[in-house]
Amino acid sequence: MGDAYCPDCKRGTEVVFDHSAGDTVCSECGLVLESHSVDETSEWRTFANESGDNDPVRVGGPTNPLLADGGLSTVISKPNGAQGDFLSSSLGRWQNRGSNPDRTLILAFKTIATMADRFPFFRCRFSLPTTMLIFLGKRSRFPLGLVATIKDRANEIYKKVEDLKSVRGRNQDAILAACLYIACRQEDKPRTVKDISLATGVAEGTIKNSYKDLYPYASRIIPTFFAKEEDLKNLCSP
C-alpha cells in the first residue's frame, strides 16, 4: 500500500495496487487512479509467418484454471488470401463440430469482462429521473469500473453455478449480472442492483429474480476460501 491524491475524495488516501490488472486503486472510494501500469500484452515469436498476415505470430495468453484445458485449446483460423484457405476452413468447421465443454464458460467470462472491466465515461453531477437513467444505461451500457479481482471472483462464482446446473433456462446475462452483484459484495465493493442494471442493460427485476435463484446455493457457489459463515452474512437476503 501507499498514499496518493484521490480526485474523488479530494485528499491523499491509501491506495491498493491490483497486480492482476496493473491498476492503482483508492482504498476508500474504489476509484482507479492509474490503470494498466504493467505490460499485459502477449509475448511474440521471433520468426515471421509465411502467410504475411498482420498479426500471425501472436503467442497465446496465460492459462485459466477455471477451464478444463486451462484455456490452451487450439483455435484454427482462416488466413486472409493465402493458399490453404479451403483446408483451414475445413479444419475450422471440423473443430467447431467437436464438443468443447469450455465454450460456454469462455463466452460467459468475456461477457463478465465486458460488464466489469471498463471505467465510467461520465459521472452525473446532478440528479436524473430514473427513467432517463435506465434509458442511458440501455443505450450506453453504463460501465461499472470494477477492478480485476471482482471480475475474477464473478468468474469463479459463475463456474460454480454452471457446475451445479441449478439455474438452467434462466437468462444468461441476468445470471452473470447476479454473479457480479455477489462478487462486489464479497469483495467489499458493493454496487446497487440499479448500478448493475445500468452496466449490463438487464432489467433490475430480472437481476433480482436471478439473485433469488442463486441465493439458496450461496454456500456452494461462493469460492471455498470465501464460503465461511461470516462472509455469507454479507450477502443480503433476496
N, C-alpha and C positions, 0 to 999 in steps of 0.2 A: 504494500500500500504506500501511497504518497499523498501529497497535497497539491491541489491545483485550483485555479479560479473557475467557478461554475457560473456561466451567464444566467442560468435559470435561478439558482439560489442567490446570485449576486454577492458571493463571498467565496473565500477559499474553503474547500471541503476536502475530505478524504476521497481518494479515487481508488478504484479497483481495476487491475489490468486483466482483461479476459484473454488468456493466452490462445485459446482455440480460434478466436475471431480477430485477435490483434487490436482489440478496442480498449480504450481507456474510458472508464465509466464512473460518473459521480455516484458515490455510495449512498447519497441521501435522496436524490430525485431520479436517478437512473439515466440521466442524460449522457449520451455518448459524446465525450469531449474530443476524442481523437479516434479515428477509425482506420482499420487495415494498416497498422504500423508494422506488420510483418508481411513477408512475401508469401502469398497463398497460391501463387501460380504453380503449375505443374513443371516438372523437370523436362528437359529436351534432349533428344538424341543428337549425336554429333555427326550423323550422316543423313544425306538427303534421300527422299523417296523418288523413284524414277517417274512416278505419275505426274510430278510437277505441280501438285496442289499447293494452295497457300498454307494449309495447316495439316500436313500429312504426318508430321513426326512427333505429335504430342504424346507424352507418356501419361498413363492414367493417374488418377488421384489416389489418396490414401485408402486403405481398406476400411470397411464399415462392419463392425462386429455384429450389427443388428441384422445383416443379410446372411443368407445361408452360405453363399460362396465368398463372403467378405467383400462383395462388390467388385470382384475380379473377373466376372463373366465377360466373354468376348462379344463385342458388337461388330458385326460386319457391315461396313458402309460401302456405298457405291461411289467409285471415283468419278470425277467430272471429266467427261470427254476422253477418258483413257481407254486403252484396249482392255478387254476383260470385263466390260460393263455387264454383259449377259451373265457371265459366271458369278460376278459379285451380286447381281440382282437375284440370281437363283439361290445362291447360298444364303442371302439375307432372308428370302421368303422361307427357305427351309428352316432357318433358325427361328423365325417367328412362329412357325407351326409347332415347334417344340414347346414343352411345358417349362415355364420359368416361374417358380414359386415366389421369386423376389420382385416380379414386375409390379404387382400391386403396391408393395412396400416402397419401391423406388419412386413411383408416381406420387404416393402419399407424402413421402419425405420432401419431394420437390415442391408440392403444394404447401406444406408447412413452412418451408424455407421462404416461399413467395409471400406468405402471410406475415412472417415474423422478422425477416432479415432487413427490411427497408426502414428508412427513417421518415418521420413525419415531414411532408414537404410544405405544410403550412400549419400555423397554430392560431387558433381563434383568440383574439384579444377582446372579443365581445360575445354575448350570448346569441345563439341562433335557435329558431324554432326546431323542435325535434324532427318535424317532417323534412325541413331543409337539411339537417344533419344526415338523416337517412338517405336523402337524395344524393348528397355529396359523396357519402360513403359508397353507395352503389355505383356512382359514376366514376369514382376515382380509386376505389378500394383503399380507403384511408389507412396508411401503414401504421403498424404498432410501434416500430422502433425497438424491438426486443433484442436482447443480446443472445449470442450463440448458445449459451448454456440453457436458456429456456427452450430454444428450438430443439436442442439435443434431448432435453427432458421430454418434450412433447413427442419426439420420435420414439423414445423408449416406451412411453405410455401407449401410443398407438400400436406399437409392435405387440404389447401385451393384449390389447383389445383384439387384434387380429388373431392371436393365438387362442383366445377364449372363444372366438366365433359366437359371441353373445349378442351382437348388435347387427346381425346380417339383415339387409333390407333397408337400413336407415340411409339417409342422405350422407354420402361420404364427407362432403365439405362441412356438414354440420358436426359430424363426429370429430373431424380434425380440429374444428374450431373449439369444441368442448375439451379436447386434449390440450390445446393451447391454454384454455382458461384454467384447467387444473395445473398445468405446468407453471403458469405465472404465480399461482398461489403457493405452490410448493417451493418456488424459488424466492418467496417473499417479495415479489414484484407484481402484486395483484392488479389485474385490469378488470373493468366492469364488463358485463355482457354487452353493453352498448359499444364499448371500445372494440371488442372482438367482432361484433356485427359490422361496424363501420369498416374494419380492416378486411373482412372476408366477403362482405356482400350477402352473408347469410342472415336471415331474419332472427331477431332476438328470441322470439318464441320457439323457433326451430332449434336454436342452440340450447335453450333451456331444456327442451324435451330430450335432446341428446344427452345432456348432462345428467338428467334424471335417469336415463337408461344406464349410464356408466357408474353412477354413484354407488349402487349396491355392490359393485365389484371393486371398489376403491382399494381394498387391502390386497387385491390380486393384480391390479393393473399399475399401481404405483411401483416404481422400481424398488427392489428388495431393500436397498440401503435407505429408502425413504418410507418404507411400509412399517412405521412404528406408530404406536397409539397416539403419541403427542403430535406427530406430523399429520396424521389423518384428521385430527381435530381442527386443523387449519382449513380443511375443506368444509365450506358451509353446506348445510343440507339443502336439497333442491326445493 
